[in-house]
Amino acid sequence: MLGNFSYCNPTKLYFGEGAVKYLNDELPKYGKNVVLIYGSGSIKKNGIYDEVMTILNANGKNVAEISGVMPNPTLAKLYEGVEIARKAKADLLLAVGGGSVCDYAKAVSVSVNCDEDPWEKYYVRFEEPTCETLPLGCVLTMVGTGSEMNAGAVITNTQTKMKVGHVFADEKIMPRFSVLDPKYTLTLPHYQMVAGIYDIFNHICEQYFSGEDDNTSDYISEGLMRSLLHSSRIANRDMNDYEARSNIMWTATWALNTLVSRGKTTDWEVHMLGQAVGAHTNATHGMTLAAVSLAYYRHIMPYGLKKFVRFAQNVWDVNTSGKTEREIAEEGLKAMEGWMKELGLPMNISELGVTSDMIEKIADSTLVMTGGYKTLDRDEIIEILKESL
């Protein structure tokens, strides 16, 4: 490994069936005022809300609520949540939901005690908090983002059509604890399950497709990808297979808790393309990533050919006999495409509502990253988006 790095992850995880009971161990560590944050209300239908509220009440907490957090949390919703948390004099934020709810809670955490506009401070200037942040706990109900064990927070500005993620440097912004019960994910529709699966896979790819050195992180990434491929196929046939869903949940956490990024420059351009598509269509995050991935990877493959060959061999078991490096790499991406179709993922952005006249505006909303094998210019971004139509 050629890179120098530091690594710290303070999030405590409680994993397995019935893990919500461990809220009883965590809640006494914080003050009386808890703000419960959740999405559209599915947790009230499936009973998770009642379970959590029973524990909060048993621990004598005063509970305020921020409900209706959307799959792509907006800046307007962030402003609303900040005001609720201020009025409640929150001592702890408790996010119950998927990655969007956890991301949103982090954005609230860093904004409640900040006098500056959070969009300008955190998503335009990418500054770190200069104010006291609120502690956060998560009860995860959907897997994919890894937000339960990292410091990332994505917010969408609907006025500027920008969807931007900020990965905060201070580990205090990571959840203090997260509850991961695979059974909570079994009620998800198939569409959301496979969107989360592809989000996990792409998180690993974004870190894997960078660097040329013999890096331990790459070996870990390959193992995670192989595990995900195996479990995703089982879950795609039987969504109630607990073992498969538990493995997917655990892989999601390790895919983006910063471990496999150590010693890597990392890419993240697929996320920038996908987030730009999401900002213009409000499409589900994992689906936007799926729709742009293959066009992007085929575009950059010549610049990182050896890694794409390794990907084909070690992840997809491509037979290399009698083939050129280019042919091996292309066969790996073809195998990836076959798996994506098997899951039922969208293979182009037109399925998500993008039309040809939107391409240039989406390109203007796409941030350019420099850590991968090729730094894109605007013409290349347009070309990739057109290839993805």
WORABEL-V117608 format. One record per run of one state. SS is the DSSP state (H for helix, E for strand, - for the rest). FROM is the first residue (numbers start at 0). TO is the last residue. If there is no record, write none. Layout:
SS,FROM,TO / SS,FROM,TO
This chain:
-,0,10 / E,11,14 / -,15,17 / H,18,28 / -,29,31 / E,32,36 / -,37,40 / H,41,44 / -,45,46 / H,47,57 / -,58,60 / E,61,65 / -,66,72 / E,73,73 / H,74,87 / -,88,90 / E,91,96 / -,97,97 / H,98,110 / -,111,116 / H,117,123 / -,124,133 / E,134,139 / -,140,145 / H,146,148 / -,149,150 / E,151,156 / -,157,160 / E,161,166 / -,167,169 / H,170,172 / -,173,175 / E,176,179 / -,180,180 / H,181,184 / -,185,188 / H,189,207 / -,208,214 / H,215,236 / -,237,240 / H,241,254 / -,255,257 / H,258,260 / -,261,267 / H,268,280 / -,281,283 / H,284,313 / -,314,323 / H,324,342 / -,343,347 / H,348,351 / -,352,354 / H,355,363 / -,364,376 / H,377,387 / -,388,388
